[in-house]
Structure formats: structure tokens, C-alpha cells
Amino acid sequence: MSPVKPTGRTNATLRQFLDNEASGGLVLMAVAFLAIITANSPLAPTYFTALHAYIGPLSLHHWINDALMAVFFLLVGLEIKREMLDGQLSSRSRRLLPGAAAAGGMLVPGLIYVAFNLDHPVGLRGWAIPTATDIAFALGVLSLLGPRVPASLKIFLAALAIIDDLGAVLVIALFYTAELNLYALGGASVLVAGLATLNRCGVVRLPPYLLLGAVLWVLVLLSGIHATLAGVILALTIPLKRTPGLPEASHAASPLHKLEHALQKPVAFLIVPIFGFANAGVSFAGVTPGVLLEPLTLGVAAGLVFGKLIGVLGSVALLVKTGLADLPAKASWGQTTGVALLCGIGFTMSLFIGLLAFDDPALQDRVKFGILAGSLVAGVSGFLILRVSGRRVARLA
């Protein structure tokens, strides 16, 4: 019997799934669930041993978190630069509402976390964990609601999350940097100057940038600054060549667009899921209710759920009520509340910051409990509110 060939319809469905910007979030949900199952199954010893096995100078876990995630941060940097220069964040008016919401959504969760950990000096180092929003997860939840959510809210959430990512990058650079190696830092500075020179000289071929970027990653790794920041630095030097007469850079002419387009699917469907599988696995063996009620766990969870809701929704309400901004087009206050809750899904970046904040595996596990619990509550609550609000808006329309 000849093998069954995939139909054109199947291939078209697969392409449609891969092209959907929210599909990466759905894949990440599945991978996170698989990691938790693996960490609590007979495969757990193999899972944890493999992560700590050394491949050359670094363990597999460090290759994933320091090298693969540098590519993720490269894509984040490209998105930030494009949006700031040519996209949804290219003018003050466009930046105002999502910018204020992102600022509130970082400040309030951090304060709530600190309030829970005032008597826990070691725990205070994790104050930035609940400040991050996972755009892939949040858009994945939004995609499940289809037309119930207006396009303006999806744009608002994406813009907010991009500004949030910029804030997270700054936080990592300023607060989670180890002891500096000045020689490596000096070498990295020379390479950054070289990358900037390539840009100023009009070099549009990507290989020179990527080659210098790889060397930059090694020097940043040795410098004591987290190696993933090399991805952001490299992104800021990639040229965004504008095409005369067009509102945005042409994909055919812009090196930034070419690289961003080339990285989107590998990052969404390979790099971030690998990171999620390597870091979401937490064993529940020996976990008691007391562990879930510890200040570190509660601070993360409460920061994600209540901090994001209060910070994002409060900032939007303040701007709207003072007449400085309007709600996203065709969006109700109920729908805006639902999106504010979805901002409490802090999976990828929150996990990343948590791993930087604490070296102790026991504290890292508590961080993971808080992130998983907070993200789950925020995601389910946001979904339900958006679903109900969408029906109400449809009846009134």
C-alpha cells in the first residue's frame, strides 16, 4: 500500500497556522504543559540530568538560556526598532496609551511583589519578575476569541508588550548584571562601534552584521553582562532602509525586515518552545500548601494578576478620563479590562528574569510556581471577561 500523501488542504491549514501571529503562543502553552508533565513523570531524572549536561564550555541549560535566547532578544530588538521608527509606536500620539499602560503595568506589579517580600531580603532581588508580559501567550489567548475582540485591542496589546519588552531589557541590563570584565567589555564596545560604522557607511548585506554579532555575543558573555543583551544591541545596528514614497520600509530592500521575517518562525516555533520546555518543568514532589503561600510565590502571582490589572487598566483609565487619549477603537471597558488581565501572562520573560534573579534551585521553583499560577489565573480570567464582554458588545451593535 502506497503511503498516504498530505492533501493540499492539509498543507494550506499548516501554512495558515504557522502564519498566524498567535500560533506561537498556542505552541508555547502546549510545551509548558508537556514540561510540567515530564518533570513529574518517571522521565524526570533524565529531563533534569540532560539540562545540566555540559556541551563544550556550557551546560545544555546555559546554551538554551544564553545562546538560543540571544536570538529571541535579537528578534525583540528588531521589533522594537521597527515599531519605534516605522510602525505603531512611530509617533508620540501612538506611543502615549500603550506606553503609559506598559509603565503602569511594570510599576504596580513590582510594588506588589516588594510589599509581599519586605521581610525577605533575598526575595527582594526578584522584584522585576512579575513586570513582564508574554506577548506570544497573550495573543494566543486572544486568537481563541476570534472576532469577539476588535483589531484595535490586538494592536494595543502588541504595542504595550513591545514597550514592556524594552523595559524588561533595560531592567536586565541595569539590575541583573554580574561583576564586569572590563577587557571583554572594552572589546564589545569596539565591536559595537564597528557595527554602527557599517550602518553609517550604508552596508546593507546582513552577513557582516551577523558575523560581528556572533563575536559580540562571546565578548558580552565574558563581560559579565547577560549574553542575551548582545542580541538587542546587534538589532539596533541593523539598517532600516526606507523606500521613498512608502509609509514603511520595503521588505525587499530593508535588511531589518529581511532578518525579522527570517527569524519570526524559528523563534516562535523552535527557540521559545525549547526555552519553555527547558525552564517550565517544575516538580511538585514534596510541595505543600505552605510553599504556595510563601512571600516569593505569592508576590509573583499577585503581581502578575492584580498588579498588571491595576497598573494597565488604571493607566488607561487615567488617560481616558483626563481626555489625553481614547479607548482603542470599538473596544469597551470590559474588553479593556480583559486585555489588562491578559497582560498578567508573564511566562517567557518572567521565567528568564527569575532565573537571573536567583541561583538557588529551590527559589527558582517558587518563582516558577508563582509564574504558572499567576499566568493561569490571569489568562483564564482575561479570556472569560473578553468572551462575556464580546457577546455584550455584539448584542448592543
N, C-alpha and C positions, 0 to 999 in steps of 0.2 A: 504494500500500500504506500503510495507516494505521500510525503509529508504535506500537511495542510499549510497552504501559503496564507499569510495575513492578507486580509482584504484591504482594498483602498480605503474603505470606510474606517477600518481599524487604524490604519496609518494616519488618516486625517484626524481621528479623535486623539491619537497620541500627540500629533503635532499641535493640536489645539490646546491640549493640556500643558505641554511644555511652553507654549507661547503665552499662557495665562500668567500674569504677574503674581497672582495669589497662589499658584500651584506649589511654589517652593515652600510656602507656609504649611500647606497640607502635607507635603512630604516630611517636613520637619516634625509635625505633630506625630506622624506615624513612627518616625525614627526615635523620637524621645520616648514614646510608649514602648518600643522594642528594647531600648537601652535599659529601661526600668525592669522589664520582664527578665532580660538577660542577667542583670545584676542580682536578681532574686531567684535564680534558677540554678540547676546543677552546673551550668556553664559559667557561673560567676568567677570561680578561681581562674579559669582560662582567660576570661574577659579582663580581669584586673592585672593578671600577670603579663598579658600581651601589651597592655598600655604602658607598663613600666619596663618593657624590654628595650635595650639600647640598640639603636641602629646608627653606627658611627658615633659621633660626639654627643648625640642627644637621644633621649628615650622617644619611643613612638608618640607618647603623650605630648612631649615638647615639640616634636616635629609637626604635630597637628596644630597645637596652640600657638606656636611661634612662627612656623613657616607657612602652612596652609592658610592660617588666618591672616597672614600678611597680604595674601591675595584678596581675601574678603575686604580687608581695610583699604586695599588699592581700589576696589570697586566702590566702596563707600566714599573715598576721596574724589573719585571721578564724578560720582553722582552729585556730591556737594558742590564741586566746582561748576559743573554744567548747570545745575539749578540756580546757583548764585549769579552766573553770568548770562545765561540764555533761557532760563526756564521759569518755573513757578515762583522762584524766590529772587527774580532779577530786578525787582523794584521795591521801594520802601513799603508801598501800599500792600503788595503781595506778601511781604515778609511779616507785616505787623501782627495779624491774627495768629498764624501758626507759630511765629516767633515768641509772642507773649505766652501762648499756650504751652510751648515747649519749655520756656523758662519756669513758669509756674509748675509744670509737670516734673521738673527736676528739683526745684527748691523744696516744695512741700513734702515729697516722699523722703528726701534727705533729712528734713527736720523731724519727721515722724520716726524715722529709724533712730536718729540720735536720742529722741525722747525715750525710746524703749531701752537704749543701751548706755544711758548716762552713768550708771553704776558698773559698767562693764568696759573698762578702758581698752582692752584688747578688741572687743567687738566694735568699738567706735571707728576702727580703721575701715570697716565695710560700709560707711555711710552712703557711698555712691551706688551701691548695688541696686537699690530699687528706683534709681533715677532714669534707667534706660527703658526704651520701648523697642520691642522686636517687630519691625515693620513687616517681615515675611509672615509671622504668625498672625498679626493683627489683620493684614489684608487677606490672609487665608480664611479667617472667620468671616470677614465682610463678604467674601466671594460666595459663602454659603447662603447669604441672604438675597443674592441676585438684585433685581430691580427695586426691592424694598428700600434700598439705600441710594440716595441721589449721588450722581457722579461727583458733585461738588464736595461731599463729605469724604469721598475716597481721596480726592486731590488734597483736601485739608489734612487728612491723616498722613498721607505720604510726605507732604511738606513738613509737617510737625515732626515726623520721625527722622527726616533728614537733618533738621536743625538739632534734634535730640542726639543724633549720632555725632554731629560736630561737637556738641557739648561733652559727650562721653569721651571723644578723642582728646579733648583739652584736659578733662579730668584725669585720664590715664597718664598723659604727659606730665601734668603738674603734680599729681599726688601719688602716683604708683610707679615712680622711677627709683631704681636701686642706686647704690653707690656708683658714681660716674668714673669711667675710664677716660681720662682726658685725651689720651693719644688716639684712641678709637673714635672719640667724639670729634676730634680735630680732623681725622681722615674723612669722617662722614660729612663734615662741613665743606671740605674741599669737593667732595663728590656732588653735594647739593649745588654748590656754585657752578660745577661743570654742567649739571642738568639744566640749571637756569640759563647758562650761556648757550646751550643747544637750542633752547626755546627762543631766546632773543635773536639768535642767528637764523631763525626760520627753518630749522631742521624739522621735517615732518615725518621722517621714517621712524617707525617705532623701535626697531632692534637696538639702536644706540641707547635709547632711554631704558629699555628693559635690561640690557647688559649692565649698565651703570647701576640700575636699580637693584640687581641681584647682589652686586658688590656692596651697595649701600646697606642692604639687609644684613649682611655679615658684620659690617662695622657697627651698625646700630645694636645688633645682638651683643657684640663685645663691649659696647659703650656703657651698658647698664640701663639705658632707656629701652622700654619694651620693643622688641624687634618688629612687631606688627605696625608700629608707627612709621616705619620705613615705607610701607605701602601708601599711607596718606601723603607723606612728603613727596614720593615719586608722582602720585596722581596730580598734585598741584603744579608740577612742572610739565605735564603732558599738554601739548598745544591744543587749544580750541580754536581752530581756524574757521572764521566766519566766511560765508559765501555772500557776496554783495547782492542785495535785493531780497534776501530770505530772512525771516524773523529768527530762525535757528540755524545753527551750523549744519551743513550738509553731511550726511553720514558718509558719503563717498569721499569728502575732502577733509574731514576733521579727524586727526589722529585720536583725539579723546573719544569721539563717538565710536570709532572703529574698535578701540580697545574695550570700551564699556560694553559694546554689543557682543564682543567675543567672550567677555568674562561672565556675562549675566547667567547663562545656563549652567556652566561649570560650577559657579559659586552657589547658585540656588539649589542645584540638584546633586552636587557632589561634595563641595567643600563644607558648606554649612551643615548638611546632614551628617557628614563624618564627624565634625566638631560636636554636633548634638549627641551622636551615638557615643562618642568618647567621654563626654562630660555629664550627660544627664543620668547615667547609670548610678543609682544610689541604692544601697542595700537597706532594707527595712528590718533586717535581723537585729533583734535586741532593742528596737525603737519603742519607747514608751510614750504615753501622752505627755509626760513631763518634758521630753525632748522637744516636742512640737510647741510647747508653751514657753520655751526658753526665750530670753530677750532677743537673741540674734535671729532666731527663726521668725518670731512674731514681728520684729522690726522690719524684716524684709517683706513678709507677706502683707502687713498693714500698710507699709509704704507703697507697695505696688497697687493694692486695691483702693485704699482710702486716699493715699497721698496723690496718686495720679488723678483720681476723680475730682478731689478738691482743687488741686493745682491747675489742671487743664480746664475744667468747667468753670472754676472761679475766675480764671484769667479771661476766658471768653466772655463770661457774663459782665465782667468789669468793663471791657472794651465796648461791648454792645450797648450796655446801659448808659455809658457816657457818650455814645454817639461816635466813637473813634473808629468803629468797624461794624460790619453787619454779619449776621449768621451766614454760613455758606448757603448758596442759592438753593431754594426748595427744601431746606433742612429745618426740622422742628427742634424745639428744645429737648424733647425726648430723645430724638435721634442723636443730637449732640451729646447728651448725657451717655448714651450707649457707646459712642466713639471714645469719649473720655475714659470710660471703663476699659475699653479695648487697649488703651494706651498702657494699662497696667499689666499687659502681657510682656514680660521683660526677659524672655528666655535667653537668646544668644548673647547679647551684650552684658546682661546682668550676670550670667554664668561666667563670662570672661572676666569681668571686674571682680567677681567673688574669688576667682582663682588667683588673681593678682593680690587681693587684699589679705588672704590667709594662706599660710603654708601648711597648717595643721589639718590633716585629713578629716578629723572629727568636726572642726569648724566648717570646713568646706561642705561636709554632708549637711550640716544645719542650714547653710546658705542654700543648698540645693532643695532641701525640704521647703524652705520659705519661698523660693522662686517657683517651684512647682505648685505649691498650694496657692500662692497669691495669683499666679498666672492663670491657674484653673478657675478660681473664683471670679477674677476679673473678666476672663474670656467668656465664661458661661453667662455671667450677669449681663455683660455688654451685648451678647448675642440675643438674649431673651428680651432685653429692653428695646433693642433695634427691631426685633421681629414684631413686638407689640406696637411700637411706635409707627412702623411701616404700614401695618394694617390700618391704624387710626388715620394716618395721613391719606392712605388710599381711599378710605370711606369719605373723607372730607373733600377730596379732589373732585 
